[in-house]
Amino acid sequence: MGAIQELELQLNELLEKKFEERVQGGDAVEPRDWMPENYRKHLVRQISQHAHSEVIGMQPEGNWITRAPSLRAKQILLAKIQDEGGHGLYLYSAAETLGISRDEMIAQLHSGKAKYSNIFNYPALTWADIGAIGWLVDGAAIVNQVSLQRTSYGPYSRAMVRICKEESFHQRQGYEIMAQMMKGTADQKEMAQDAMNRWWWPALMMFGPHDTESPHAGDAFRWKIKRHTNDELRQKFIDKTVQQAEVIGLTVPDPDLKWNEAAGHYDHGEINWEEFRNVINGDGPCNKQRLDHHKKVHAEGEWVRVAAAAYHAKKANKN
Ligand code: 3HC
């Protein structure tokens, strides 16, 4: 190794040490700050996957806009789906501050290099599924995202603060749909329970693999990207959601679920990790449909991007 390379290595080690001290001390990292290359890559992966999840998540719900059972329900669903699109935009913008372009992120989604949440590869079969998505899926997302409000990267943390405010409205509108259906006819109650049965386990999978199987956990904690582990957040979600289910008369589809007085938590049955792996690796019930649809509308929207870029270029020339 030459003398210059050795000096560069030493400088890098020093910068990394200082960076870790700053982060451990609670400082936020901003786009222009020095950061280790692996910290940048970790965030690009996580934030872009998060953004893709928000946008792909519009599909199962968008399917129900024309079939919402009342004008009020339709207005609420439309507003919620628009919010999700907005969340995707905040998150793509946060990822762009790390030096990746929107085009690159979309290309990674389309090639399968970037993942999106397992949950959006399941179909929304009935109106009760819209309730279950709002209540369970957005409910799980909030538990995770409240914790991410204190993540170390400033633009990500600020996006989370805004997103969490909207997600809590989403969770409540979903719970309201489920509560209303549980006050309805026998068929409506059955429909609500069926949606609960189908969405419960995939919602638990949203928190990711068990802590012992989570390859990114080490770096995520070292750099304070994550503040709580996958299992801690999953447990938090279970503890609050079981009680909400009981209040409206829904049964959690887990025969092993029981309150553990000593631990102060619910014990629960094992998650089907084989199903999780299949779904996140492209083999879930709707993976192909979701990606094909995204590719199609992205191609159809090309003219909008071209027109917007031309407008900006013209404006910049005038100034
Ligand atoms: N779906 C798809 N992939 C998942 C996953 C899930 N639920 N959970 C974990 N994975 C993947 C990881 O991406 C990683 O694969 P990769 O190396 O190819 O990226 C692998 O499984 C190992 O998982 P780790 O636990 O080591 O990964 P992380 O430390 O990144 O933890 C996470 C996973 C908890 C999902 C974390 O990335 C995270 O907190 N992300 C931000 C939150 C997010 O993405 N939420 C999307 C939910 S939906 C949503 O917000 C929309 C709302 O409207 C409902």
Residues whose N, C-alpha, C, O or C-beta is under 5 A from the ligand:
A	BS01	3HC	Q46 Q49 H50 S53 E54 G57 E84 K115 Y116 S117 N118 V137 D138 A141 M205 M206 F207 G208 P209 S214 P215 H216 A217 A220 I280
